[in-house]
């Protein structure tokens, strides 16, 4: 399938159809660079009476993406807890742009920065056509023994991704 004549939203730098096995998969490449991306799909119990994703579910998608990122970076949430390290959110700012619908596949993208003891996760959810669905800034601190730390316990795992 040719993508030559397709119009392109501003945040997309390229789109392609890729044959994987016997299935065509649509790929889009965002202008922003992310350290981690996770494809997900809206399940039936996540939509409301209007047939769109309930606003709280976007926070769940983003949380799941952060947990998958941590595991990919070398430490799972379970392992953090076993070591007495508890990442705690201290601020979440989210903007809803375009709703997702039942059965829709999407990309949950993540970037990470460090500001003092806080880890800032910049998270975006895109429809597969490149339309931005939601964007958030999530601030997290590490707690050990019930007290906030400088975050060095987690920085060891995240250092190669920090900007």
Helices and strands as residue ranges (DSSP letters): E 12-20, E 23-30, E 36-41, G 44-46, H 55-73, H 77-82, E 85-96, E 105-115, E 118-127, E 132-144, E 147-148, H 152-158
